[in-house]
């Protein structure tokens, strides 16, 4: 049986949320950041 931690750790392929450059109250769309090269800010 899978534990919550195992499932959560398996999601490492998802990009980290990035705030939109246009509206700081929203995040950039998934399609724009998926497989993009992201640097630490």
Buried (B, 14 or more C-beta within 10 A) or exposed (E): EEEEEEEEEEEEEEEEEBEEEEEEEEBBEEEEBEEEEEEEE
